[in-house]
Amino acid sequence: MRPVQERMAQASITIDAPKEEVWRALVDPASIKHYMFGTTVVSDWRQGSPIVWKGEWKGKAYEDKGTILTLDRDRRLRYSHFSPLSGLADAPENYHTVTIDLQEEGGRTHVSLAQDNNPTDETRAHSEKNWDTMLAGLKKFVEEGV
């Protein structure tokens, strides 16, 4: 079995907007609700602070949690994430780290996302599919306001 570090889920997209607009959409709870599966995000958006995602998925209520690890305005957002829906114990080894990097080129922003700690190739592929969907929603929201 390959080490978990080799199963990094990755997704990326280029958004036709400056990185400041993309950043605002990444950290504004009202915006997040539009492109991240209707989730409600609660955080004060400070490094070291908690972050909570609440909502309903496939008819089941959830409340995921984590900590803001890096908050480098307009450049990098990094946080830990745990979902009780995973069926795993709430223990450090069952948390993911999600890293979102922004790089602007010519008024467009390239968004790169990575999520570590995927225990199987199947969970990595599932995570990548979800992140691809989220990033497509982010692009549509920022570019079209939808």
N, CA, C and O atoms as a GROMACS GRO file, in nm:
protein
  584
    1MET      N    1   0.084  -0.119   0.000
    1MET     CA    2   0.000   0.000   0.000
    1MET      C    3   0.088   0.125   0.000
    1MET      O    4   0.185   0.134   0.076
    2ARG      N    5   0.055   0.222  -0.086
    2ARG     CA    6   0.134   0.344  -0.096
    2ARG      C    7   0.110   0.434   0.025
    2ARG      O    8   0.002   0.433   0.083
    3PRO      N    9   0.212   0.513   0.063
    3PRO     CA   10   0.193   0.608   0.173
    3PRO      C   11   0.086   0.711   0.138
    3PRO      O   12   0.066   0.745   0.021
    4VAL      N   13   0.016   0.758   0.240
    4VAL     CA   14  -0.092   0.855   0.223
    4VAL      C   15  -0.042   0.981   0.152
    4VAL      O   16  -0.116   1.041   0.074
    5GLN      N   17   0.083   1.022   0.178
    5GLN     CA   18   0.136   1.144   0.117
    5GLN      C   19   0.138   1.135  -0.035
    5GLN      O   20   0.129   1.237  -0.102
    6GLU      N   21   0.149   1.015  -0.090
    6GLU     CA   22   0.150   0.998  -0.234
    6GLU      C   23   0.009   1.009  -0.293
    6GLU      O   24  -0.007   1.016  -0.415
    7ARG      N   25  -0.091   1.011  -0.210
    7ARG     CA   26  -0.230   1.019  -0.256
    7ARG      C   27  -0.286   1.159  -0.235
    7ARG      O   28  -0.394   1.175  -0.180
    8MET      N   29  -0.212   1.258  -0.278
    8MET     CA   30  -0.256   1.398  -0.267
    8MET      C   31  -0.364   1.423  -0.371
    8MET      O   32  -0.341   1.402  -0.491
    9ALA      N   33  -0.480   1.467  -0.326
    9ALA     CA   34  -0.586   1.507  -0.420
    9ALA      C   35  -0.550   1.646  -0.470
    9ALA      O   36  -0.514   1.734  -0.391
   10GLN      N   37  -0.562   1.667  -0.601
   10GLN     CA   38  -0.527   1.796  -0.658
   10GLN      C   39  -0.632   1.840  -0.758
   10GLN      O   40  -0.691   1.758  -0.828
   11ALA      N   41  -0.653   1.970  -0.763
   11ALA     CA   42  -0.747   2.029  -0.859
   11ALA      C   43  -0.699   2.170  -0.888
   11ALA      O   44  -0.637   2.234  -0.803
   12SER      N   45  -0.728   2.219  -1.007
   12SER     CA   46  -0.691   2.357  -1.039
   12SER      C   47  -0.784   2.411  -1.147
   12SER      O   48  -0.851   2.337  -1.220
   13ILE      N   49  -0.786   2.543  -1.154
   13ILE     CA   50  -0.870   2.612  -1.252
   13ILE      C   51  -0.816   2.752  -1.270
   13ILE      O   52  -0.750   2.806  -1.181
   14THR      N   53  -0.842   2.812  -1.384
   14THR     CA   54  -0.806   2.952  -1.408
   14THR      C   55  -0.934   3.033  -1.416
   14THR      O   56  -1.028   2.998  -1.488
   15ILE      N   57  -0.938   3.141  -1.340
   15ILE     CA   58  -1.056   3.226  -1.330
   15ILE      C   59  -1.024   3.362  -1.393
   15ILE      O   60  -0.920   3.421  -1.366
   16ASP      N   61  -1.114   3.408  -1.476
   16ASP     CA   62  -1.096   3.535  -1.545
   16ASP      C   63  -1.133   3.651  -1.453
   16ASP      O   64  -1.234   3.719  -1.472
   17ALA      N   65  -1.047   3.672  -1.353
   17ALA     CA   66  -1.067   3.779  -1.254
   17ALA      C   67  -0.937   3.797  -1.177
   17ALA      O   68  -0.858   3.703  -1.166
   18PRO      N   69  -0.914   3.917  -1.123
   18PRO     CA   70  -0.795   3.938  -1.041
   18PRO      C   71  -0.801   3.856  -0.912
   18PRO      O   72  -0.909   3.820  -0.865
   19LYS      N   73  -0.684   3.828  -0.857
   19LYS     CA   74  -0.679   3.741  -0.739
   19LYS      C   75  -0.752   3.799  -0.619
   19LYS      O   76  -0.799   3.724  -0.533
   20GLU      N   77  -0.763   3.932  -0.610
   20GLU     CA   78  -0.836   3.992  -0.498
   20GLU      C   79  -0.983   3.951  -0.499
   20GLU      O   80  -1.042   3.927  -0.394
   21GLU      N   81  -1.042   3.943  -0.618
   21GLU     CA   82  -1.182   3.900  -0.629
   21GLU      C   83  -1.198   3.753  -0.595
   21GLU      O   84  -1.294   3.714  -0.529
   22VAL      N   85  -1.104   3.672  -0.641
   22VAL     CA   86  -1.109   3.528  -0.611
   22VAL      C   87  -1.091   3.508  -0.461
   22VAL      O   88  -1.163   3.428  -0.400
   23TRP      N   89  -0.996   3.579  -0.402
   23TRP     CA   90  -0.971   3.568  -0.257
   23TRP      C   91  -1.097   3.603  -0.178
   23TRP      O   92  -1.135   3.532  -0.084
   24ARG      N   93  -1.160   3.713  -0.217
   24ARG     CA   94  -1.281   3.757  -0.146
   24ARG      C   95  -1.386   3.646  -0.148
   24ARG      O   96  -1.452   3.620  -0.046
   25ALA      N   97  -1.402   3.580  -0.261
   25ALA     CA   98  -1.500   3.470  -0.271
   25ALA      C   99  -1.460   3.350  -0.186
   25ALA      O  100  -1.546   3.275  -0.139
   26LEU      N  101  -1.330   3.330  -0.166
   26LEU     CA  102  -1.282   3.217  -0.085
   26LEU      C  103  -1.305   3.235   0.064
   26LEU      O  104  -1.316   3.137   0.137
   27VAL      N  105  -1.313   3.361   0.110
   27VAL     CA  106  -1.322   3.385   0.255
   27VAL      C  107  -1.451   3.455   0.297
   27VAL      O  108  -1.465   3.492   0.413
   28ASP      N  109  -1.544   3.473   0.206
   28ASP     CA  110  -1.671   3.538   0.239
   28ASP      C  111  -1.780   3.430   0.252
   28ASP      O  112  -1.815   3.367   0.152
   29PRO      N  113  -1.834   3.408   0.373
   29PRO     CA  114  -1.933   3.302   0.393
   29PRO      C  115  -2.054   3.310   0.300
   29PRO      O  116  -2.103   3.206   0.255
   30ALA      N  117  -2.102   3.430   0.269
   30ALA     CA  118  -2.217   3.443   0.178
   30ALA      C  119  -2.181   3.395   0.038
   30ALA      O  120  -2.263   3.333  -0.030
   31SER      N  121  -2.058   3.423  -0.005
   31SER     CA  122  -2.012   3.376  -0.137
   31SER      C  123  -1.993   3.225  -0.137
   31SER      O  124  -2.037   3.157  -0.230
   32ILE      N  125  -1.929   3.173  -0.034
   32ILE     CA  126  -1.900   3.030  -0.024
   32ILE      C  127  -2.027   2.947  -0.038
   32ILE      O  128  -2.028   2.843  -0.103
   33LYS      N  129  -2.134   2.994   0.024
   33LYS     CA  130  -2.262   2.922   0.019
   33LYS      C  131  -2.308   2.900  -0.126
   33LYS      O  132  -2.374   2.800  -0.155
   34HIS      N  133  -2.273   2.992  -0.216
   34HIS     CA  134  -2.315   2.983  -0.356
   34HIS      C  135  -2.242   2.873  -0.433
   34HIS      O  136  -2.303   2.810  -0.519
   35TYR      N  137  -2.116   2.850  -0.404
   35TYR     CA  138  -2.039   2.757  -0.488
   35TYR      C  139  -1.991   2.632  -0.415
   35TYR      O  140  -1.937   2.542  -0.479
   36MET      N  141  -2.007   2.623  -0.283
   36MET     CA  142  -1.959   2.506  -0.210
   36MET      C  143  -2.076   2.425  -0.154
   36MET      O  144  -2.091   2.409  -0.033
   37PHE      N  145  -2.157   2.375  -0.245
   37PHE     CA  146  -2.264   2.281  -0.210
   37PHE      C  147  -2.361   2.335  -0.105
   37PHE      O  148  -2.420   2.257  -0.031
   38GLY      N  149  -2.378   2.467  -0.099
   38GLY     CA  150  -2.474   2.527  -0.007
   38GLY      C  151  -2.431   2.531   0.138
   38GLY      O  152  -2.512   2.558   0.227
   39THR      N  153  -2.304   2.504   0.164
   39THR     CA  154  -2.256   2.499   0.303
   39THR      C  155  -2.252   2.637   0.368
   39THR      O  156  -2.230   2.738   0.302
   40THR      N  157  -2.274   2.639   0.498
   40THR     CA  158  -2.258   2.759   0.578
   40THR      C  159  -2.123   2.749   0.648
   40THR      O  160  -2.098   2.653   0.721
   41VAL      N  161  -2.037   2.849   0.626
   41VAL     CA  162  -1.904   2.849   0.686
   41VAL      C  163  -1.900   2.953   0.798
   41VAL      O  164  -1.945   3.066   0.781
   42VAL      N  165  -1.845   2.912   0.911
   42VAL     CA  166  -1.831   3.002   1.025
   42VAL      C  167  -1.683   3.007   1.064
   42VAL      O  168  -1.624   2.905   1.097
   43SER      N  169  -1.625   3.128   1.058
   43SER     CA  170  -1.487   3.149   1.100
   43SER      C  171  -1.463   3.298   1.112
   43SER      O  172  -1.532   3.378   1.048
   44ASP      N  173  -1.365   3.337   1.193
   44ASP     CA  174  -1.327   3.478   1.196
   44ASP      C  175  -1.210   3.504   1.101
   44ASP      O  176  -1.157   3.615   1.095
   45TRP      N  177  -1.169   3.400   1.026
   45TRP     CA  178  -1.068   3.412   0.921
   45TRP      C  179  -0.937   3.470   0.973
   45TRP      O  180  -0.881   3.563   0.915
   46ARG      N  181  -0.891   3.413   1.084
   46ARG     CA  182  -0.760   3.448   1.137
   46ARG      C  183  -0.679   3.321   1.150
   46ARG      O  184  -0.733   3.215   1.182
   47GLN      N  185  -0.550   3.331   1.126
   47GLN     CA  186  -0.462   3.216   1.141
   47GLN      C  187  -0.473   3.161   1.283
   47GLN      O  188  -0.463   3.236   1.380
   48GLY      N  189  -0.493   3.030   1.296
   48GLY     CA  190  -0.506   2.966   1.425
   48GLY      C  191  -0.649   2.954   1.475
   48GLY      O  192  -0.676   2.887   1.574
   49SER      N  193  -0.742   3.019   1.405
   49SER     CA  194  -0.883   3.018   1.446
   49SER      C  195  -0.956   2.895   1.392
   49SER      O  196  -0.914   2.837   1.291
   50PRO      N  197  -1.064   2.856   1.459
   50PRO     CA  198  -1.145   2.745   1.408
   50PRO      C  199  -1.223   2.785   1.282
   50PRO      O  200  -1.251   2.903   1.259
   51ILE      N  201  -1.256   2.685   1.205
   51ILE     CA  202  -1.344   2.701   1.089
   51ILE      C  203  -1.442   2.584   1.092
   51ILE      O  204  -1.403   2.469   1.114
   52VAL      N  205  -1.570   2.614   1.068
   52VAL     CA  206  -1.674   2.512   1.073
   52VAL      C  207  -1.756   2.522   0.945
   52VAL      O  208  -1.788   2.632   0.898
   53TRP      N  209  -1.789   2.406   0.887
   53TRP     CA  210  -1.875   2.397   0.770
   53TRP      C  211  -2.001   2.322   0.814
   53TRP      O  212  -1.991   2.213   0.869
   54LYS      N  213  -2.118   2.382   0.790
   54LYS     CA  214  -2.244   2.318   0.830
   54LYS      C  215  -2.338   2.312   0.711
   54LYS      O  216  -2.337   2.400   0.624
   55GLY      N  217  -2.417   2.208   0.708
   55GLY     CA  218  -2.516   2.198   0.602
   55GLY      C  219  -2.582   2.062   0.599
   55GLY      O  220  -2.589   1.991   0.699
   56GLU      N  221  -2.630   2.028   0.481
   56GLU     CA  222  -2.695   1.899   0.460
   56GLU      C  223  -2.638   1.838   0.333
   56GLU      O  224  -2.626   1.905   0.230
   57TRP      N  225  -2.603   1.710   0.340
   57TRP     CA  226  -2.547   1.639   0.225
   57TRP      C  227  -2.624   1.509   0.208
   57TRP      O  228  -2.625   1.424   0.297
   58LYS      N  229  -2.687   1.495   0.092
   58LYS     CA  230  -2.767   1.376   0.063
   58LYS      C  231  -2.868   1.348   0.174
   58LYS      O  232  -2.886   1.234   0.217
   59GLY      N  233  -2.935   1.456   0.220
   59GLY     CA  234  -3.040   1.443   0.321
   59GLY      C  235  -2.990   1.427   0.463
   59GLY      O  236  -3.070   1.405   0.554
   60LYS      N  237  -2.860   1.436   0.484
   60LYS     CA  238  -2.804   1.416   0.617
   60LYS      C  239  -2.732   1.543   0.662
   60LYS      O  240  -2.648   1.596   0.589
   61ALA      N  241  -2.766   1.591   0.783
   61ALA     CA  242  -2.700   1.711   0.837
   61ALA      C  243  -2.555   1.678   0.870
   61ALA      O  244  -2.523   1.567   0.913
   62TYR      N  245  -2.468   1.776   0.850
   62TYR     CA  246  -2.328   1.758   0.884
   62TYR      C  247  -2.273   1.885   0.948
   62TYR      O  248  -2.326   1.994   0.928
   63GLU      N  249  -2.166   1.868   1.023
   63GLU     CA  250  -2.089   1.980   1.076
   63GLU      C  251  -1.943   1.939   1.077
   63GLU      O  252  -1.898   1.868   1.167
   64ASP      N  253  -1.871   1.984   0.976
   64ASP     CA  254  -1.729   1.957   0.964
   64ASP      C  255  -1.652   2.067   1.038
   64ASP      O  256  -1.705   2.175   1.063
   65LYS      N  257  -1.527   2.038   1.072
   65LYS     CA  258  -1.451   2.138   1.146
   65LYS      C  259  -1.304   2.132   1.109
   65LYS      O  260  -1.255   2.035   1.051
   66GLY      N  261  -1.235   2.239   1.144
   66GLY     CA  262  -1.092   2.246   1.122
   66GLY      C  263  -1.035   2.371   1.183
   66GLY      O  264  -1.099   2.438   1.264
   67THR      N  265  -0.911   2.402   1.143
   67THR     CA  266  -0.840   2.519   1.193
   67THR      C  267  -0.774   2.589   1.075
   67THR      O  268  -0.719   2.525   0.986
   68ILE      N  269  -0.778   2.722   1.076
   68ILE     CA  270  -0.708   2.800   0.974
   68ILE      C  271  -0.558   2.791   1.006
   68ILE      O  272  -0.515   2.837   1.111
   69LEU      N  273  -0.480   2.732   0.916
   69LEU     CA  274  -0.338   2.712   0.939
   69LEU      C  275  -0.254   2.825   0.878
   69LEU      O  276  -0.156   2.869   0.937
   70THR      N  277  -0.294   2.871   0.759
   70THR     CA  278  -0.224   2.979   0.691
   70THR      C  279  -0.328   3.069   0.626
   70THR      O  280  -0.421   3.021   0.560
   71LEU      N  281  -0.312   3.197   0.645
   71LEU     CA  282  -0.401   3.295   0.582
   71LEU      C  283  -0.312   3.406   0.527
   71LEU      O  284  -0.282   3.503   0.596
   72ASP      N  285  -0.269   3.390   0.402
   72ASP     CA  286  -0.181   3.485   0.337
   72ASP      C  287  -0.264   3.554   0.229
   72ASP      O  288  -0.273   3.506   0.116
   73ARG      N  289  -0.322   3.666   0.266
   73ARG     CA  290  -0.421   3.736   0.182
   73ARG      C  291  -0.382   3.742   0.035
   73ARG      O  292  -0.270   3.779  -0.001
   74ASP      N  293  -0.477   3.704  -0.049
   74ASP     CA  294  -0.464   3.704  -0.194
   74ASP      C  295  -0.362   3.604  -0.248
   74ASP      O  296  -0.331   3.605  -0.367
   75ARG      N  297  -0.308   3.517  -0.160
   75ARG     CA  298  -0.206   3.422  -0.204
   75ARG      C  299  -0.235   3.278  -0.164
   75ARG      O  300  -0.240   3.189  -0.249
   76ARG      N  301  -0.256   3.255  -0.032
   76ARG     CA  302  -0.269   3.116   0.016
   76ARG      C  303  -0.366   3.107   0.133
   76ARG      O  304  -0.360   3.185   0.228
   77LEU      N  305  -0.454   3.008   0.124
   77LEU     CA  306  -0.542   2.970   0.233
   77LEU      C  307  -0.515   2.823   0.260
   77LEU      O  308  -0.523   2.739   0.169
   78ARG      N  309  -0.484   2.792   0.384
   78ARG     CA  310  -0.454   2.653   0.422
   78ARG      C  311  -0.525   2.624   0.552
   78ARG      O  312  -0.514   2.701   0.648
   79TYR      N  313  -0.598   2.512   0.555
   79TYR     CA  314  -0.671   2.477   0.676
   79TYR      C  315  -0.678   2.327   0.693
   79TYR      O  316  -0.667   2.251   0.596
   80SER      N  317  -0.698   2.284   0.818
   80SER     CA  318  -0.723   2.143   0.845
   80SER      C  319  -0.874   2.121   0.831
   80SER      O  320  -0.954   2.214   0.842
   81HIS      N  321  -0.912   1.995   0.808
   81HIS     CA  322  -1.053   1.963   0.788
   81HIS      C  323  -1.082   1.822   0.835
   81HIS      O  324  -1.010   1.727   0.804
   82PHE      N  325  -1.190   1.810   0.912
   82PHE     CA  326  -1.238   1.678   0.955
   82PHE      C  327  -1.388   1.672   0.936
   82PHE      O  328  -1.461   1.767   0.969
   83SER      N  329  -1.435   1.560   0.881
   83SER     CA  330  -1.578   1.539   0.864
   83SER      C  331  -1.622   1.414   0.939
   83SER      O  332  -1.572   1.305   0.912
   84PRO      N  333  -1.716   1.429   1.033
   84PRO     CA  334  -1.770   1.311   1.101
   84PRO      C  335  -1.838   1.213   1.003
   84PRO      O  336  -1.848   1.094   1.032
   85LEU      N  337  -1.882   1.264   0.887
   85LEU     CA  338  -1.946   1.176   0.788
   85LEU      C  339  -1.848   1.074   0.731
   85LEU      O  340  -1.888   0.978   0.666
   86SER      N  341  -1.717   1.095   0.755
   86SER     CA  342  -1.617   1.000   0.708
   86SER      C  343  -1.628   0.867   0.782
   86SER      O  344  -1.581   0.764   0.735
   87GLY      N  345  -1.692   0.870   0.900
   87GLY     CA  346  -1.704   0.749   0.980
   87GLY      C  347  -1.579   0.722   1.063
   87GLY      O  348  -1.574   0.622   1.135
   88LEU      N  349  -1.479   0.809   1.053
   88LEU     CA  350  -1.355   0.791   1.127
   88LEU      C  351  -1.361   0.866   1.260
   88LEU      O  352  -1.443   0.956   1.278
   89ALA      N  353  -1.273   0.829   1.351
   89ALA     CA  354  -1.265   0.895   1.481
   89ALA      C  355  -1.212   1.038   1.464
   89ALA      O  356  -1.132   1.064   1.374
   90ASP      N  357  -1.257   1.128   1.550
   90ASP     CA  358  -1.207   1.266   1.550
   90ASP      C  359  -1.070   1.265   1.615
   90ASP      O  360  -1.055   1.294   1.734
   91ALA      N  361  -0.969   1.231   1.534
   91ALA     CA  362  -0.831   1.220   1.581
   91ALA      C  363  -0.741   1.287   1.477
   91ALA      O  364  -0.774   1.288   1.358
   92PRO      N  365  -0.629   1.343   1.521
   92PRO     CA  366  -0.541   1.417   1.429
   92PRO      C  367  -0.507   1.342   1.299
   92PRO      O  368  -0.498   1.404   1.193
   93GLU      N  369  -0.489   1.212   1.308
   93GLU     CA  370  -0.451   1.136   1.188
   93GLU      C  371  -0.564   1.126   1.085
   93GLU      O  372  -0.542   1.082   0.973
   94ASN      N  373  -0.686   1.167   1.124
   94ASN     CA  374  -0.800   1.160   1.032
   94ASN      C  375  -0.840   1.296   0.975
   94ASN      O  376  -0.944   1.309   0.911
   95TYR      N  377  -0.756   1.397   0.997
   95TYR     CA  378  -0.779   1.529   0.941
   95TYR      C  379  -0.704   1.542   0.808
   95TYR      O  380  -0.596   1.487   0.790
   96HIS      N  381  -0.763   1.615   0.716
   96HIS     CA  382  -0.696   1.653   0.591
   96HIS      C  383  -0.637   1.791   0.612
   96HIS      O  384  -0.680   1.866   0.700
   97THR      N  385  -0.538   1.825   0.532
   97THR     CA  386  -0.494   1.963   0.518
   97THR      C  387  -0.526   2.004   0.376
   97THR      O  388  -0.484   1.938   0.280
   98VAL      N  389  -0.600   2.113   0.362
   98VAL     CA  390  -0.638   2.167   0.231
   98VAL      C  391  -0.558   2.295   0.210
   98VAL      O  392  -0.559   2.384   0.295
   99THR      N  393  -0.490   2.303   0.097
   99THR     CA  394  -0.410   2.420   0.063
   99THR      C  395  -0.461   2.477  -0.069
   99THR      O  396  -0.468   2.407  -0.169
  100ILE      N  397  -0.496   2.605  -0.067
  100ILE     CA  398  -0.544   2.673  -0.187
  100ILE      C  399  -0.448   2.788  -0.216
  100ILE      O  400  -0.432   2.879  -0.135
  101ASP      N  401  -0.384   2.781  -0.333
  101ASP     CA  402  -0.289   2.884  -0.374
  101ASP      C  403  -0.345   2.963  -0.492
  101ASP      O  404  -0.407   2.906  -0.582
  102LEU      N  405  -0.323   3.095  -0.490
  102LEU     CA  406  -0.366   3.183  -0.599
  102LEU      C  407  -0.244   3.245  -0.664
  102LEU      O  408  -0.152   3.291  -0.597
  103GLN      N  409  -0.244   3.245  -0.798
  103GLN     CA  410  -0.137   3.309  -0.872
  103GLN      C  411  -0.199   3.386  -0.988
  103GLN      O  412  -0.265   3.328  -1.074
  104GLU      N  413  -0.175   3.517  -0.989
  104GLU     CA  414  -0.235   3.601  -1.092
  104GLU      C  415  -0.138   3.620  -1.209
  104GLU      O  416  -0.019   3.643  -1.191
  105GLU      N  417  -0.194   3.610  -1.329
  105GLU     CA  418  -0.118   3.634  -1.451
  105GLU      C  419  -0.209   3.709  -1.547
  105GLU      O  420  -0.310   3.656  -1.592
  106GLY      N  421  -0.171   3.832  -1.578
  106GLY     CA  422  -0.246   3.909  -1.676
  106GLY      C  423  -0.392   3.931  -1.641
  106GLY      O  424  -0.478   3.926  -1.730
  107GLY      N  425  -0.421   3.954  -1.514
  107GLY     CA  426  -0.559   3.980  -1.473
  107GLY      C  427  -0.643   3.856  -1.452
  107GLY      O  428  -0.759   3.866  -1.412
  108ARG      N  429  -0.587   3.738  -1.479
  108ARG     CA  430  -0.655   3.611  -1.454
  108ARG      C  431  -0.587   3.544  -1.335
  108ARG      O  432  -0.470   3.570  -1.307
  109THR      N  433  -0.661   3.460  -1.265
  109THR     CA  434  -0.606   3.396  -1.145
  109THR      C  435  -0.609   3.245  -1.159
  109THR      O  436  -0.714   3.185  -1.184
  110HIS      N  437  -0.493   3.185  -1.144
  110HIS     CA  438  -0.483   3.040  -1.143
  110HIS      C  439  -0.499   2.993  -0.998
  110HIS      O  440  -0.425   3.036  -0.909
  111VAL      N  441  -0.596   2.906  -0.975
  111VAL     CA  442  -0.624   2.852  -0.841
  111VAL      C  443  -0.578   2.707  -0.839
  111VAL      O  444  -0.624   2.625  -0.918
  112SER      N  445  -0.487   2.675  -0.748
  112SER     CA  446  -0.438   2.538  -0.729
  112SER      C  447  -0.481   2.491  -0.591
  112SER      O  448  -0.463   2.563  -0.493
  113LEU      N  449  -0.537   2.373  -0.583
  113LEU     CA  450  -0.585   2.319  -0.457
  113LEU      C  451  -0.525   2.180  -0.436
  113LEU      O  452  -0.516   2.100  -0.530
  114ALA      N  453  -0.483   2.153  -0.313
  114ALA     CA  454  -0.431   2.021  -0.278
  114ALA      C  455  -0.489   1.978  -0.144
  114ALA      O  456  -0.502   2.059  -0.052
  115GLN      N  457  -0.524   1.850  -0.134
  115GLN     CA  458  -0.577   1.793  -0.009
  115GLN      C  459  -0.499   1.667   0.022
  115GLN      O  460  -0.497   1.573  -0.057
  116ASP      N  461  -0.435   1.664   0.138
  116ASP     CA  462  -0.355   1.548   0.174
  116ASP      C  463  -0.438   1.446   0.253
  116ASP      O  464  -0.558   1.463   0.274
  117ASN      N  465  -0.371   1.340   0.294
  117ASN     CA  466  -0.426   1.239   0.384
  117ASN      C  467  -0.548   1.165   0.328
  117ASN      O  468  -0.647   1.145   0.399
  118ASN      N  469  -0.539   1.126   0.202
  118ASN     CA  470  -0.642   1.043   0.141
  118ASN      C  471  -0.598   0.897   0.155
  118ASN      O  472  -0.497   0.858   0.096
  119PRO      N  473  -0.670   0.818   0.233
  119PRO     CA  474  -0.621   0.684   0.267
  119PRO      C  475  -0.618   0.583   0.151
  119PRO      O  476  -0.543   0.486   0.156
  120THR      N  477  -0.698   0.606   0.047
  120THR     CA  478  -0.700   0.512  -0.066
  120THR      C  479  -0.704   0.592  -0.196
  120THR      O  480  -0.733   0.711  -0.197
  121ASP      N  481  -0.673   0.524  -0.306
  121ASP     CA  482  -0.683   0.589  -0.437
  121ASP      C  483  -0.828   0.631  -0.465
  121ASP      O  484  -0.852   0.732  -0.531
  122GLU      N  485  -0.922   0.552  -0.416
  122GLU     CA  486  -1.064   0.583  -0.438
  122GLU      C  487  -1.105   0.710  -0.363
  122GLU      O  488  -1.177   0.793  -0.418
  123THR      N  489  -1.059   0.726  -0.240
  123THR     CA  490  -1.094   0.849  -0.167
  123THR      C  491  -1.025   0.970  -0.229
  123THR      O  492  -1.082   1.079  -0.231
  124ARG      N  493  -0.903   0.952  -0.280
  124ARG     CA  494  -0.834   1.060  -0.349
  124ARG      C  495  -0.914   1.102  -0.472
  124ARG      O  496  -0.936   1.221  -0.495
  125ALA      N  497  -0.957   1.005  -0.552
  125ALA     CA  498  -1.034   1.035  -0.674
  125ALA      C  499  -1.167   1.103  -0.639
  125ALA      O  500  -1.208   1.196  -0.707
  126HIS      N  501  -1.232   1.057  -0.533
  126HIS     CA  502  -1.359   1.117  -0.489
  126HIS      C  503  -1.336   1.262  -0.446
  126HIS      O  504  -1.414   1.351  -0.482
  127SER      N  505  -1.229   1.286  -0.371
  127SER     CA  506  -1.196   1.422  -0.328
  127SER      C  507  -1.168   1.511  -0.449
  127SER      O  508  -1.215   1.625  -0.454
  128GLU      N  509  -1.093   1.461  -0.545
  128GLU     CA  510  -1.062   1.540  -0.664
  128GLU      C  511  -1.188   1.577  -0.740
  128GLU      O  512  -1.200   1.689  -0.790
  129LYS      N  513  -1.280   1.484  -0.750
  129LYS     CA  514  -1.406   1.512  -0.820
  129LYS      C  515  -1.483   1.623  -0.748
  129LYS      O  516  -1.535   1.715  -0.811
  130ASN      N  517  -1.491   1.614  -0.614
  130ASN     CA  518  -1.560   1.718  -0.536
  130ASN      C  519  -1.491   1.854  -0.551
  130ASN      O  520  -1.558   1.956  -0.567
  131TRP      N  521  -1.357   1.855  -0.544
  131TRP     CA  522  -1.285   1.982  -0.556
  131TRP      C  523  -1.298   2.040  -0.696
  131TRP      O  524  -1.310   2.162  -0.711
  132ASP      N  525  -1.296   1.955  -0.800
  132ASP     CA  526  -1.318   2.004  -0.937
  132ASP      C  527  -1.454   2.072  -0.948
  132ASP      O  528  -1.466   2.178  -1.010
  133THR      N  529  -1.556   2.011  -0.888
  133THR     CA  530  -1.691   2.067  -0.890
  133THR      C  531  -1.695   2.200  -0.815
  133THR      O  532  -1.755   2.297  -0.862
  134MET      N  533  -1.630   2.205  -0.698
  134MET     CA  534  -1.627   2.327  -0.619
  134MET      C  535  -1.555   2.438  -0.695
  134MET      O  536  -1.604   2.551  -0.698
  135LEU      N  537  -1.440   2.408  -0.755
  135LEU     CA  538  -1.364   2.510  -0.828
  135LEU      C  539  -1.441   2.560  -0.950
  135LEU      O  540  -1.436   2.679  -0.982
  136ALA      N  541  -1.512   2.472  -1.018
  136ALA     CA  542  -1.596   2.515  -1.131
  136ALA      C  543  -1.705   2.609  -1.083
  136ALA      O  544  -1.737   2.707  -1.150
  137GLY      N  545  -1.762   2.581  -0.966
  137GLY     CA  546  -1.863   2.669  -0.907
  137GLY      C  547  -1.804   2.803  -0.866
  137GLY      O  548  -1.866   2.907  -0.884
  138LEU      N  549  -1.682   2.800  -0.811
  138LEU     CA  550  -1.612   2.923  -0.774
  138LEU      C  551  -1.589   3.009  -0.898
  138LEU      O  552  -1.612   3.130  -0.895
  139LYS      N  553  -1.543   2.947  -1.005
  139LYS     CA  554  -1.518   3.019  -1.131
  139LYS      C  555  -1.646   3.085  -1.182
  139LYS      O  556  -1.646   3.203  -1.217
  140LYS      N  557  -1.753   3.008  -1.185
  140LYS     CA  558  -1.881   3.061  -1.233
  140LYS      C  559  -1.929   3.176  -1.143
  140LYS      O  560  -1.976   3.278  -1.192
  141PHE      N  561  -1.916   3.158  -1.012
  141PHE     CA  562  -1.960   3.262  -0.919
  141PHE      C  563  -1.881   3.390  -0.938
  141PHE      O  564  -1.940   3.498  -0.945
  142VAL      N  565  -1.748   3.380  -0.947
  142VAL     CA  566  -1.665   3.499  -0.958
  142VAL      C  567  -1.684   3.565  -1.095
  142VAL      O  568  -1.696   3.688  -1.104
  143GLU      N  569  -1.686   3.486  -1.201
  143GLU     CA  570  -1.694   3.544  -1.334
  143GLU      C  571  -1.834   3.594  -1.371
  143GLU      O  572  -1.848   3.695  -1.441
  144GLU      N  573  -1.936   3.523  -1.324
  144GLU     CA  574  -2.074   3.557  -1.365
  144GLU      C  575  -2.161   3.607  -1.252
  144GLU      O  576  -2.273   3.654  -1.275
  145GLY      N  577  -2.110   3.598  -1.129
  145GLY     CA  578  -2.190   3.639  -1.015
  145GLY      C  579  -2.306   3.544  -0.988
  145GLY      O  580  -2.406   3.581  -0.927
  146VAL      N  581  -2.290   3.419  -1.032
  146VAL     CA  582  -2.397   3.319  -1.016
  146VAL      C  583  -2.352   3.211  -0.920
  146VAL      O  584  -2.428   3.118  -0.892
   0.00000   0.00000   0.00000
